[in-house]
């Protein structure tokens, strides 16, 4: 069974609430919640299921969880 995508707003909110993350947009803390944009990022980076990807940043790993395979 495939895990739910973090690119979905509802799933992102669930993760943030589950781990008690508190972020504020006024500090530039935003989340990528558009799966079409995520797909474009992955395609532009030419990431395949054979690639090792390390996502660095303060987010919840949305791009990493979206990669192929």
PQR file of N, CA, C, O and H, with PARSE charges and radii, in Angstrom:
ATOM      1  N   UNK A   1       0.838  -1.180   0.000 -0.4000 1.5000
ATOM      2  CA  UNK A   1       0.000   0.000   0.000 -0.0000 2.0000
ATOM      3  C   UNK A   1       0.883   1.244   0.000  0.5500 1.7000
ATOM      4  O   UNK A   1       1.813   1.355   0.799 -0.5500 1.4000
ATOM      5  N   UNK A   2       0.590   2.165  -0.889 -0.4000 1.5000
ATOM      6  CA  UNK A   2       1.371   3.388  -0.997 -0.0000 2.0000
ATOM      7  C   UNK A   2       0.982   4.371   0.105  0.5500 1.7000
ATOM      8  O   UNK A   2      -0.197   4.544   0.414 -0.5500 1.4000
ATOM      9  H   UNK A   2      -0.165   2.075  -1.538  0.4000 1.0000
ATOM     10  N   UNK A   3       1.994   5.011   0.691 -0.4000 1.5000
ATOM     11  CA  UNK A   3       1.744   6.006   1.735 -0.0000 2.0000
ATOM     12  C   UNK A   3       1.079   7.236   1.132  0.5500 1.7000
ATOM     13  O   UNK A   3       1.321   7.565  -0.029 -0.5500 1.4000
ATOM     14  H   UNK A   3       2.952   4.871   0.440  0.4000 1.0000
ATOM     15  N   UNK A   4       0.237   7.923   1.917 -0.4000 1.5000
ATOM     16  CA  UNK A   4      -0.385   9.147   1.404 -0.0000 2.0000
ATOM     17  C   UNK A   4       0.669  10.212   1.137  0.5500 1.7000
ATOM     18  O   UNK A   4       1.662  10.318   1.857 -0.5500 1.4000
ATOM     19  H   UNK A   4       0.040   7.656   2.860  0.4000 1.0000
ATOM     20  N   UNK A   5       0.441  10.988   0.106 -0.4000 1.5000
ATOM     21  CA  UNK A   5       1.398  12.020  -0.275 -0.0000 2.0000
ATOM     22  C   UNK A   5       1.383  13.190   0.687  0.5500 1.7000
ATOM     23  O   UNK A   5       0.325  13.607   1.159 -0.5500 1.4000
ATOM     24  H   UNK A   5      -0.366  10.902  -0.478  0.4000 1.0000
ATOM     25  N   UNK A   6       2.553  13.713   0.972 -0.4000 1.5000
ATOM     26  CA  UNK A   6       2.649  14.903   1.810 -0.0000 2.0000
ATOM     27  C   UNK A   6       2.331  16.150   1.009  0.5500 1.7000
ATOM     28  O   UNK A   6       2.197  17.233   1.579 -0.5500 1.4000
ATOM     29  H   UNK A   6       3.412  13.375   0.588  0.4000 1.0000
ATOM     30  N   UNK A   7       2.209  16.019  -0.299 -0.4000 1.5000
ATOM     31  CA  UNK A   7       1.859  17.148  -1.130 -0.0000 2.0000
ATOM     32  C   UNK A   7       0.381  17.502  -1.057  0.5500 1.7000
ATOM     33  O   UNK A   7      -0.054  18.506  -1.621 -0.5500 1.4000
ATOM     34  H   UNK A   7       2.318  15.139  -0.762  0.4000 1.0000
ATOM     35  N   UNK A   8      -0.376  16.686  -0.370 -0.4000 1.5000
ATOM     36  CA  UNK A   8      -1.797  16.926  -0.175 -0.0000 2.0000
ATOM     37  C   UNK A   8      -1.969  17.778   1.083  0.5500 1.7000
ATOM     38  O   UNK A   8      -1.439  17.419   2.134 -0.5500 1.4000
ATOM     39  H   UNK A   8      -0.023  15.870   0.088  0.4000 1.0000
ATOM     40  N   UNK A   9      -2.699  18.901   1.004 -0.4000 1.5000
ATOM     41  CA  UNK A   9      -2.834  19.790   2.165 -0.0000 2.0000
ATOM     42  C   UNK A   9      -3.324  19.088   3.433  0.5500 1.7000
ATOM     43  O   UNK A   9      -2.802  19.341   4.519 -0.5500 1.4000
ATOM     44  H   UNK A   9      -3.130  19.193   0.150  0.4000 1.0000
ATOM     45  N   UNK A  10      -4.314  18.217   3.305 -0.4000 1.5000
ATOM     46  CA  UNK A  10      -4.859  17.524   4.480 -0.0000 2.0000
ATOM     47  C   UNK A  10      -3.794  16.641   5.135  0.5500 1.7000
ATOM     48  O   UNK A  10      -3.675  16.626   6.360 -0.5500 1.4000
ATOM     49  H   UNK A  10      -4.737  18.012   2.423  0.4000 1.0000
ATOM     50  N   UNK A  11      -3.025  15.912   4.337 -0.4000 1.5000
ATOM     51  CA  UNK A  11      -1.990  15.034   4.889 -0.0000 2.0000
ATOM     52  C   UNK A  11      -0.865  15.843   5.528  0.5500 1.7000
ATOM     53  O   UNK A  11      -0.318  15.442   6.555 -0.5500 1.4000
ATOM     54  H   UNK A  11      -3.121  15.924   3.342  0.4000 1.0000
ATOM     55  N   UNK A  12      -0.519  16.976   4.926 -0.4000 1.5000
ATOM     56  CA  UNK A  12       0.511  17.844   5.503 -0.0000 2.0000
ATOM     57  C   UNK A  12       0.065  18.356   6.867  0.5500 1.7000
ATOM     58  O   UNK A  12       0.842  18.348   7.821 -0.5500 1.4000
ATOM     59  H   UNK A  12      -0.963  17.301   4.091  0.4000 1.0000
ATOM     60  N   UNK A  13      -1.173  18.798   6.960 -0.4000 1.5000
ATOM     61  CA  UNK A  13      -1.710  19.283   8.239 -0.0000 2.0000
ATOM     62  C   UNK A  13      -1.695  18.171   9.278  0.5500 1.7000
ATOM     63  O   UNK A  13      -1.350  18.416  10.434 -0.5500 1.4000
ATOM     64  H   UNK A  13      -1.805  18.805   6.185  0.4000 1.0000
ATOM     65  N   UNK A  14      -2.064  16.954   8.889 -0.4000 1.5000
ATOM     66  CA  UNK A  14      -2.068  15.820   9.821 -0.0000 2.0000
ATOM     67  C   UNK A  14      -0.671  15.559  10.389  0.5500 1.7000
ATOM     68  O   UNK A  14      -0.525  15.313  11.587 -0.5500 1.4000
ATOM     69  H   UNK A  14      -2.344  16.755   7.950  0.4000 1.0000
ATOM     70  N   UNK A  15       0.358  15.611   9.535 -0.4000 1.5000
ATOM     71  CA  UNK A  15       1.736  15.389   9.993 -0.0000 2.0000
ATOM     72  C   UNK A  15       2.155  16.501  10.950  0.5500 1.7000
ATOM     73  O   UNK A  15       2.743  16.232  11.997 -0.5500 1.4000
ATOM     74  H   UNK A  15       0.240  15.810   8.562  0.4000 1.0000
ATOM     75  N   UNK A  16       1.857  17.735  10.598 -0.4000 1.5000
ATOM     76  CA  UNK A  16       2.220  18.870  11.453 -0.0000 2.0000
ATOM     77  C   UNK A  16       1.559  18.753  12.824  0.5500 1.7000
ATOM     78  O   UNK A  16       2.195  19.013  13.845 -0.5500 1.4000
ATOM     79  H   UNK A  16       1.379  17.954   9.747  0.4000 1.0000
ATOM     80  N   UNK A  17       0.295  18.366  12.850 -0.4000 1.5000
ATOM     81  CA  UNK A  17      -0.414  18.222  14.119 -0.0000 2.0000
ATOM     82  C   UNK A  17       0.085  17.013  14.910  0.5500 1.7000
ATOM     83  O   UNK A  17       0.230  17.088  16.130 -0.5500 1.4000
ATOM     84  H   UNK A  17      -0.222  18.154  12.020  0.4000 1.0000
ATOM     85  N   UNK A  18       0.343  15.921  14.236 -0.4000 1.5000
ATOM     86  CA  UNK A  18       0.805  14.700  14.906 -0.0000 2.0000
ATOM     87  C   UNK A  18       2.105  14.929  15.682  0.5500 1.7000
ATOM     88  O   UNK A  18       2.272  14.419  16.790 -0.5500 1.4000
ATOM     89  H   UNK A  18       0.225  15.860  13.245  0.4000 1.0000
ATOM     90  N   UNK A  19       3.018  15.697  15.092 -0.4000 1.5000
ATOM     91  CA  UNK A  19       4.321  15.919  15.715 -0.0000 2.0000
ATOM     92  C   UNK A  19       4.437  17.289  16.391  0.5500 1.7000
ATOM     93  O   UNK A  19       5.526  17.722  16.765 -0.5500 1.4000
ATOM     94  H   UNK A  19       2.882  16.111  14.192  0.4000 1.0000
ATOM     95  N   UNK A  20       3.298  17.955  16.536 -0.4000 1.5000
ATOM     96  CA  UNK A  20       3.230  19.253  17.222 -0.0000 2.0000
ATOM     97  C   UNK A  20       4.164  20.305  16.633  0.5500 1.7000
ATOM     98  O   UNK A  20       4.744  21.110  17.362 -0.5500 1.4000
ATOM     99  H   UNK A  20       2.413  17.603  16.232  0.4000 1.0000
ATOM    100  N   UNK A  21       4.305  20.293  15.309 -0.4000 1.5000
ATOM    101  CA  UNK A  21       5.094  21.321  14.647 -0.0000 2.0000
ATOM    102  C   UNK A  21       4.304  22.632  14.656  0.5500 1.7000
ATOM    103  O   UNK A  21       3.100  22.640  14.400 -0.5500 1.4000
ATOM    104  H   UNK A  21       3.833  19.639  14.716  0.4000 1.0000
ATOM    105  N   UNK A  22       4.976  23.711  14.946 -0.4000 1.5000
ATOM    106  CA  UNK A  22       4.333  25.025  14.902 -0.0000 2.0000
ATOM    107  C   UNK A  22       5.184  25.913  13.999  0.5500 1.7000
ATOM    108  O   UNK A  22       6.330  26.229  14.320 -0.5500 1.4000
ATOM    109  H   UNK A  22       5.954  23.704  15.154  0.4000 1.0000
ATOM    110  N   UNK A  23       4.612  26.305  12.873 -0.4000 1.5000
ATOM    111  CA  UNK A  23       5.310  27.146  11.910 -0.0000 2.0000
ATOM    112  C   UNK A  23       4.482  28.384  11.650  0.5500 1.7000
ATOM    113  O   UNK A  23       3.259  28.367  11.792 -0.5500 1.4000
ATOM    114  H   UNK A  23       3.682  26.048  12.612  0.4000 1.0000
ATOM    115  N   UNK A  24       5.146  29.453  11.272 -0.4000 1.5000
ATOM    116  CA  UNK A  24       4.443  30.699  11.018 -0.0000 2.0000
ATOM    117  C   UNK A  24       4.838  31.256   9.655  0.5500 1.7000
ATOM    118  O   UNK A  24       6.020  31.419   9.350 -0.5500 1.4000
ATOM    119  H   UNK A  24       6.139  29.467  11.156  0.4000 1.0000
ATOM    120  N   UNK A  25       3.838  31.540   8.855 -0.4000 1.5000
ATOM    121  CA  UNK A  25       4.059  32.052   7.515 -0.0000 2.0000
ATOM    122  C   UNK A  25       4.824  33.378   7.530  0.5500 1.7000
ATOM    123  O   UNK A  25       5.595  33.664   6.614 -0.5500 1.4000
ATOM    124  H   UNK A  25       2.878  31.408   9.103  0.4000 1.0000
ATOM    125  N   UNK A  26       4.607  34.193   8.583 -0.4000 1.5000
ATOM    126  CA  UNK A  26       5.289  35.497   8.651 -0.0000 2.0000
ATOM    127  C   UNK A  26       6.805  35.348   8.747  0.5500 1.7000
ATOM    128  O   UNK A  26       7.538  36.299   8.476 -0.5500 1.4000
ATOM    129  H   UNK A  26       3.981  33.961   9.327  0.4000 1.0000
ATOM    130  N   UNK A  27       7.279  34.165   9.129 -0.4000 1.5000
ATOM    131  CA  UNK A  27       8.719  33.904   9.194 -0.0000 2.0000
ATOM    132  C   UNK A  27       9.214  33.189   7.938  0.5500 1.7000
ATOM    133  O   UNK A  27      10.350  32.716   7.889 -0.5500 1.4000
ATOM    134  H   UNK A  27       6.684  33.393   9.349  0.4000 1.0000
ATOM    135  N   UNK A  28       8.349  33.115   6.921 -0.4000 1.5000
ATOM    136  CA  UNK A  28       8.736  32.472   5.672 -0.0000 2.0000
ATOM    137  C   UNK A  28       8.620  30.964   5.716  0.5500 1.7000
ATOM    138  O   UNK A  28       9.167  30.273   4.857 -0.5500 1.4000
ATOM    139  H   UNK A  28       7.427  33.499   6.961  0.4000 1.0000
ATOM    140  N   UNK A  29       7.919  30.447   6.701 -0.4000 1.5000
ATOM    141  CA  UNK A  29       7.759  29.002   6.845 -0.0000 2.0000
ATOM    142  C   UNK A  29       6.502  28.575   6.088  0.5500 1.7000
ATOM    143  O   UNK A  29       5.381  28.776   6.555 -0.5500 1.4000
ATOM    144  H   UNK A  29       7.474  31.008   7.399  0.4000 1.0000
ATOM    145  N   UNK A  30       6.708  27.989   4.922 -0.4000 1.5000
ATOM    146  CA  UNK A  30       5.615  27.576   4.049 -0.0000 2.0000
ATOM    147  C   UNK A  30       5.800  26.112   3.677  0.5500 1.7000
ATOM    148  O   UNK A  30       6.895  25.561   3.790 -0.5500 1.4000
ATOM    149  H   UNK A  30       7.618  27.826   4.543  0.4000 1.0000
ATOM    150  N   UNK A  31       4.712  25.493   3.233 -0.4000 1.5000
ATOM    151  CA  UNK A  31       4.772  24.094   2.842 -0.0000 2.0000
ATOM    152  C   UNK A  31       4.275  23.926   1.422  0.5500 1.7000
ATOM    153  O   UNK A  31       3.278  24.526   1.020 -0.5500 1.4000
ATOM    154  H   UNK A  31       3.823  25.941   3.141  0.4000 1.0000
ATOM    155  N   UNK A  32       4.984  23.102   0.668 -0.4000 1.5000
ATOM    156  CA  UNK A  32       4.624  22.812  -0.707 -0.0000 2.0000
ATOM    157  C   UNK A  32       3.484  21.794  -0.678  0.5500 1.7000
ATOM    158  O   UNK A  32       3.678  20.643  -0.289 -0.5500 1.4000
ATOM    159  H   UNK A  32       5.794  22.614   0.995  0.4000 1.0000
ATOM    160  N   UNK A  33       2.302  22.228  -1.092 -0.4000 1.5000
ATOM    161  CA  UNK A  33       1.132  21.351  -0.993 -0.0000 2.0000
ATOM    162  C   UNK A  33       0.434  21.160  -2.334  0.5500 1.7000
ATOM    163  O   UNK A  33      -0.743  20.801  -2.373 -0.5500 1.4000
ATOM    164  H   UNK A  33       2.145  23.163  -1.408  0.4000 1.0000
ATOM    165  N   UNK A  34       1.134  21.392  -3.410 -0.4000 1.5000
ATOM    166  CA  UNK A  34       0.571  21.199  -4.742 -0.0000 2.0000
ATOM    167  C   UNK A  34       1.324  20.050  -5.408  0.5500 1.7000
ATOM    168  O   UNK A  34       2.492  20.189  -5.772 -0.5500 1.4000
ATOM    169  H   UNK A  34       2.090  21.683  -3.378  0.4000 1.0000
ATOM    170  N   UNK A  35       0.651  18.925  -5.562 -0.4000 1.5000
ATOM    171  CA  UNK A  35       1.312  17.738  -6.129 -0.0000 2.0000
ATOM    172  C   UNK A  35       1.799  17.968  -7.555  0.5500 1.7000
ATOM    173  O   UNK A  35       2.773  17.347  -7.981 -0.5500 1.4000
ATOM    174  H   UNK A  35      -0.298  18.811  -5.266  0.4000 1.0000
ATOM    175  N   UNK A  36       1.131  18.856  -8.303 -0.4000 1.5000
ATOM    176  CA  UNK A  36       1.585  19.142  -9.667 -0.0000 2.0000
ATOM    177  C   UNK A  36       2.952  19.836  -9.648  0.5500 1.7000
ATOM    178  O   UNK A  36       3.810  19.548 -10.482 -0.5500 1.4000
ATOM    179  H   UNK A  36       0.340  19.360  -7.957  0.4000 1.0000
ATOM    180  N   UNK A  37       3.144  20.739  -8.706 -0.4000 1.5000
ATOM    181  CA  UNK A  37       4.434  21.423  -8.572 -0.0000 2.0000
ATOM    182  C   UNK A  37       5.502  20.422  -8.135  0.5500 1.7000
ATOM    183  O   UNK A  37       6.626  20.451  -8.635 -0.5500 1.4000
ATOM    184  H   UNK A  37       2.447  20.973  -8.028  0.4000 1.0000
ATOM    185  N   UNK A  38       5.154  19.547  -7.212 -0.4000 1.5000
ATOM    186  CA  UNK A  38       6.106  18.519  -6.769 -0.0000 2.0000
ATOM    187  C   UNK A  38       6.533  17.633  -7.935  0.5500 1.7000
ATOM    188  O   UNK A  38       7.717  17.332  -8.090 -0.5500 1.4000
ATOM    189  H   UNK A  38       4.241  19.524  -6.806  0.4000 1.0000
ATOM    190  N   UNK A  39       5.576  17.219  -8.748 -0.4000 1.5000
ATOM    191  CA  UNK A  39       5.890  16.387  -9.911 -0.0000 2.0000
ATOM    192  C   UNK A  39       6.826  17.113 -10.872  0.5500 1.7000
ATOM    193  O   UNK A  39       7.732  16.505 -11.442 -0.5500 1.4000
ATOM    194  H   UNK A  39       4.614  17.463  -8.622  0.4000 1.0000
ATOM    195  N   UNK A  40       6.608  18.406 -11.050 -0.4000 1.5000
ATOM    196  CA  UNK A  40       7.472  19.193 -11.942 -0.0000 2.0000
ATOM    197  C   UNK A  40       8.888  19.307 -11.384  0.5500 1.7000
ATOM    198  O   UNK A  40       9.857  19.250 -12.140 -0.5500 1.4000
ATOM    199  H   UNK A  40       5.872  18.901 -10.587  0.4000 1.0000
ATOM    200  N   UNK A  41       9.014  19.466 -10.083 -0.4000 1.5000
ATOM    201  CA  UNK A  41      10.340  19.541  -9.447 -0.0000 2.0000
ATOM    202  C   UNK A  41      11.087  18.231  -9.649  0.5500 1.7000
ATOM    203  O   UNK A  41      12.258  18.229 -10.029 -0.5500 1.4000
ATOM    204  H   UNK A  41       8.226  19.513  -9.469  0.4000 1.0000
ATOM    205  N   UNK A  42      10.408  17.119  -9.393 -0.4000 1.5000
ATOM    206  CA  UNK A  42      11.035  15.799  -9.549 -0.0000 2.0000
ATOM    207  C   UNK A  42      11.440  15.579 -11.011  0.5500 1.7000
ATOM    208  O   UNK A  42      12.536  15.089 -11.285 -0.5500 1.4000
ATOM    209  H   UNK A  42       9.457  17.121  -9.084  0.4000 1.0000
ATOM    210  N   UNK A  43      10.563  15.937 -11.941 -0.4000 1.5000
ATOM    211  CA  UNK A  43      10.868  15.762 -13.371 -0.0000 2.0000
ATOM    212  C   UNK A  43      12.047  16.632 -13.783  0.5500 1.7000
ATOM    213  O   UNK A  43      12.930  16.171 -14.507 -0.5500 1.4000
ATOM    214  H   UNK A  43       9.673  16.334 -11.718  0.4000 1.0000
ATOM    215  N   UNK A  44      12.075  17.884 -13.333 -0.4000 1.5000
ATOM    216  CA  UNK A  44      13.162  18.799 -13.701 -0.0000 2.0000
ATOM    217  C   UNK A  44      14.500  18.332 -13.130  0.5500 1.7000
ATOM    218  O   UNK A  44      15.545  18.523 -13.751 -0.5500 1.4000
ATOM    219  H   UNK A  44      11.358  18.259 -12.745  0.4000 1.0000
ATOM    220  N   UNK A  45      14.462  17.724 -11.953 -0.4000 1.5000
ATOM    221  CA  UNK A  45      15.695  17.235 -11.327 -0.0000 2.0000
ATOM    222  C   UNK A  45      16.134  15.895 -11.914  0.5500 1.7000
ATOM    223  O   UNK A  45      17.231  15.414 -11.630 -0.5500 1.4000
ATOM    224  H   UNK A  45      13.612  17.570 -11.448  0.4000 1.0000
ATOM    225  N   UNK A  46      15.267  15.296 -12.734 -0.4000 1.5000
ATOM    226  CA  UNK A  46      15.533  13.995 -13.357 -0.0000 2.0000
ATOM    227  C   UNK A  46      15.878  12.931 -12.322  0.5500 1.7000
ATOM    228  O   UNK A  46      16.779  12.117 -12.524 -0.5500 1.4000
ATOM    229  H   UNK A  46      14.375  15.686 -12.964  0.4000 1.0000
ATOM    230  N   UNK A  47      15.150  12.950 -11.218 -0.4000 1.5000
ATOM    231  CA  UNK A  47      15.345  11.961 -10.149 -0.0000 2.0000
ATOM    232  C   UNK A  47      14.650  10.671 -10.551  0.5500 1.7000
ATOM    233  O   UNK A  47      13.504  10.678 -11.000 -0.5500 1.4000
ATOM    234  H   UNK A  47      14.418  13.611 -11.054  0.4000 1.0000
ATOM    235  N   UNK A  48      15.366   9.558 -10.382 -0.4000 1.5000
ATOM    236  CA  UNK A  48      14.790   8.247 -10.666 -0.0000 2.0000
ATOM    237  C   UNK A  48      14.765   7.422  -9.385  0.5500 1.7000
ATOM    238  O   UNK A  48      15.302   7.839  -8.359 -0.5500 1.4000
ATOM    239  H   UNK A  48      16.297   9.552 -10.018  0.4000 1.0000
ATOM    240  N   UNK A  49      14.142   6.258  -9.452 -0.4000 1.5000
ATOM    241  CA  UNK A  49      14.071   5.386  -8.274 -0.0000 2.0000
ATOM    242  C   UNK A  49      15.446   4.876  -7.858  0.5500 1.7000
ATOM    243  O   UNK A  49      15.609   4.400  -6.735 -0.5500 1.4000
ATOM    244  H   UNK A  49      13.705   5.920 -10.286  0.4000 1.0000
ATOM    245  N   UNK A  50      16.437   4.967  -8.743 -0.4000 1.5000
ATOM    246  CA  UNK A  50      17.784   4.497  -8.445 -0.0000 2.0000
ATOM    247  C   UNK A  50      18.666   5.564  -7.794  0.5500 1.7000
ATOM    248  O   UNK A  50      19.781   5.269  -7.366 -0.5500 1.4000
ATOM    249  H   UNK A  50      16.304   5.354  -9.655  0.4000 1.0000
ATOM    250  N   UNK A  51      18.173   6.799  -7.719 -0.4000 1.5000
ATOM    251  CA  UNK A  51      18.951   7.894  -7.141 -0.0000 2.0000
ATOM    252  C   UNK A  51      18.827   7.937  -5.626  0.5500 1.7000
ATOM    253  O   UNK A  51      17.796   7.576  -5.059 -0.5500 1.4000
ATOM    254  H   UNK A  51      17.267   7.039  -8.067  0.4000 1.0000
ATOM    255  N   UNK A  52      19.894   8.383  -4.985 -0.4000 1.5000
ATOM    256  CA  UNK A  52      19.889   8.628  -3.538 -0.0000 2.0000
ATOM    257  C   UNK A  52      19.653  10.114  -3.355  0.5500 1.7000
ATOM    258  O   UNK A  52      20.410  10.933  -3.878 -0.5500 1.4000
ATOM    259  H   UNK A  52      20.732   8.676  -5.445  0.4000 1.0000
ATOM    260  N   UNK A  53      18.616  10.470  -2.620 -0.4000 1.5000
ATOM    261  CA  UNK A  53      18.256  11.878  -2.442 -0.0000 2.0000
ATOM    262  C   UNK A  53      18.280  12.219  -0.963  0.5500 1.7000
ATOM    263  O   UNK A  53      17.693  11.519  -0.137 -0.5500 1.4000
ATOM    264  H   UNK A  53      18.001   9.805  -2.195  0.4000 1.0000
ATOM    265  N   UNK A  54      18.966  13.302  -0.646 -0.4000 1.5000
ATOM    266  CA  UNK A  54      19.000  13.815   0.714 -0.0000 2.0000
ATOM    267  C   UNK A  54      18.372  15.198   0.690  0.5500 1.7000
ATOM    268  O   UNK A  54      18.923  16.129   0.103 -0.5500 1.4000
ATOM    269  H   UNK A  54      19.442  13.870  -1.317  0.4000 1.0000
ATOM    270  N   UNK A  55      17.225  15.327   1.325 -0.4000 1.5000
ATOM    271  CA  UNK A  55      16.526  16.608   1.350 -0.0000 2.0000
ATOM    272  C   UNK A  55      16.955  17.362   2.609  0.5500 1.7000
ATOM    273  O   UNK A  55      16.795  16.871   3.726 -0.5500 1.4000
ATOM    274  H   UNK A  55      16.778  14.571   1.802  0.4000 1.0000
ATOM    275  N   UNK A  56      17.496  18.547   2.413 -0.4000 1.5000
ATOM    276  CA  UNK A  56      17.989  19.350   3.524 -0.0000 2.0000
ATOM    277  C   UNK A  56      17.082  20.553   3.708  0.5500 1.7000
ATOM    278  O   UNK A  56      16.752  21.249   2.747 -0.5500 1.4000
ATOM    279  H   UNK A  56      17.626  18.946   1.506  0.4000 1.0000
ATOM    280  N   UNK A  57      16.688  20.789   4.926 -0.4000 1.5000
ATOM    281  CA  UNK A  57      15.849  21.949   5.216 -0.0000 2.0000
ATOM    282  C   UNK A  57      14.951  21.681   6.401  0.5500 1.7000
ATOM    283  O   UNK A  57      14.912  20.564   6.918 -0.5500 1.4000
ATOM    284  H   UNK A  57      16.955  20.224   5.707  0.4000 1.0000
ATOM    285  N   UNK A  58      14.233  22.691   6.832 -0.4000 1.5000
ATOM    286  CA  UNK A  58      13.420  22.579   8.033 -0.0000 2.0000
ATOM    287  C   UNK A  58      12.032  21.984   7.802  0.5500 1.7000
ATOM    288  O   UNK A  58      11.223  21.942   8.728 -0.5500 1.4000
ATOM    289  H   UNK A  58      14.265  23.598   6.412  0.4000 1.0000
ATOM    290  N   UNK A  59      11.749  21.534   6.611 -0.4000 1.5000
ATOM    291  CA  UNK A  59      10.418  21.027   6.312 -0.0000 2.0000
ATOM    292  C   UNK A  59      10.201  19.593   6.783  0.5500 1.7000
ATOM    293  O   UNK A  59      10.955  19.067   7.601 -0.5500 1.4000
ATOM    294  H   UNK A  59      12.407  21.568   5.858  0.4000 1.0000
ATOM    295  N   UNK A  60       9.153  18.976   6.247 -0.4000 1.5000
ATOM    296  CA  UNK A  60       8.770  17.627   6.676 -0.0000 2.0000
ATOM    297  C   UNK A  60       9.108  16.566   5.632  0.5500 1.7000
ATOM    298  O   UNK A  60       8.639  15.433   5.734 -0.5500 1.4000
ATOM    299  H   UNK A  60       8.540  19.403   5.582  0.4000 1.0000
ATOM    300  N   UNK A  61       9.906  16.913   4.641 -0.4000 1.5000
ATOM    301  CA  UNK A  61      10.370  15.933   3.649 -0.0000 2.0000
ATOM    302  C   UNK A  61       9.405  15.682   2.515  0.5500 1.7000
ATOM    303  O   UNK A  61       9.353  14.577   1.975 -0.5500 1.4000
ATOM    304  H   UNK A  61      10.287  17.833   4.558  0.4000 1.0000
ATOM    305  N   UNK A  62       8.637  16.698   2.144 -0.4000 1.5000
ATOM    306  CA  UNK A  62       7.634  16.536   1.088 -0.0000 2.0000
ATOM    307  C   UNK A  62       8.254  16.097  -0.227  0.5500 1.7000
ATOM    308  O   UNK A  62       7.746  15.176  -0.866 -0.5500 1.4000
ATOM    309  H   UNK A  62       8.679  17.596   2.583  0.4000 1.0000
ATOM    310  N   UNK A  63       9.319  16.723  -0.636 -0.4000 1.5000
ATOM    311  CA  UNK A  63       9.939  16.376  -1.917 -0.0000 2.0000
ATOM    312  C   UNK A  63      10.511  14.974  -1.870  0.5500 1.7000
ATOM    313  O   UNK A  63      10.361  14.215  -2.827 -0.5500 1.4000
ATOM    314  H   UNK A  63       9.732  17.471  -0.117  0.4000 1.0000
ATOM    315  N   UNK A  64      11.153  14.620  -0.794 -0.4000 1.5000
ATOM    316  CA  UNK A  64      11.749  13.298  -0.633 -0.0000 2.0000
ATOM    317  C   UNK A  64      10.680  12.211  -0.706  0.5500 1.7000
ATOM    318  O   UNK A  64      10.909  11.171  -1.324 -0.5500 1.4000
ATOM    319  H   UNK A  64      11.275  15.237  -0.016  0.4000 1.0000
ATOM    320  N   UNK A  65       9.537  12.422  -0.100 -0.4000 1.5000
ATOM    321  CA  UNK A  65       8.466  11.426  -0.093 -0.0000 2.0000
ATOM    322  C   UNK A  65       7.749  11.335  -1.429  0.5500 1.7000
ATOM    323  O   UNK A  65       6.951  10.423  -1.644 -0.5500 1.4000
ATOM    324  H   UNK A  65       9.351  13.267   0.402  0.4000 1.0000
ATOM    325  N   UNK A  66       8.025  12.271  -2.330 -0.4000 1.5000
ATOM    326  CA  UNK A  66       7.357  12.315  -3.619 -0.0000 2.0000
ATOM    327  C   UNK A  66       8.186  11.658  -4.716  0.5500 1.7000
ATOM    328  O   UNK A  66       7.666  11.389  -5.799 -0.5500 1.4000
ATOM    329  H   UNK A  66       8.674  13.012  -2.156  0.4000 1.0000
ATOM    330  N   UNK A  67       9.459  11.396  -4.459 -0.4000 1.5000
ATOM    331  CA  UNK A  67      10.311  10.880  -5.527 -0.0000 2.0000
ATOM    332  C   UNK A  67       9.842   9.523  -6.028  0.5500 1.7000
ATOM    333  O   UNK A  67       9.175   8.794  -5.294 -0.5500 1.4000
ATOM    334  H   UNK A  67       9.881  11.614  -3.579  0.4000 1.0000
ATOM    335  N   UNK A  68      10.173   9.176  -7.249 -0.4000 1.5000
ATOM    336  CA  UNK A  68       9.725   7.938  -7.868 -0.0000 2.0000
ATOM    337  C   UNK A  68      10.172   6.696  -7.124  0.5500 1.7000
ATOM    338  O   UNK A  68      11.200   6.683  -6.446 -0.5500 1.4000
ATOM    339  H   UNK A  68      10.714   9.769  -7.846  0.4000 1.0000
ATOM    340  N   UNK A  69       9.369   5.651  -7.270 -0.4000 1.5000
ATOM    341  CA  UNK A  69       9.736   4.330  -6.805 -0.0000 2.0000
ATOM    342  C   UNK A  69       9.528   4.099  -5.388  0.5500 1.7000
ATOM    343  O   UNK A  69       9.809   3.008  -4.893 -0.5500 1.4000
ATOM    344  H   UNK A  69       8.534   5.662  -7.820  0.4000 1.0000
TER
END
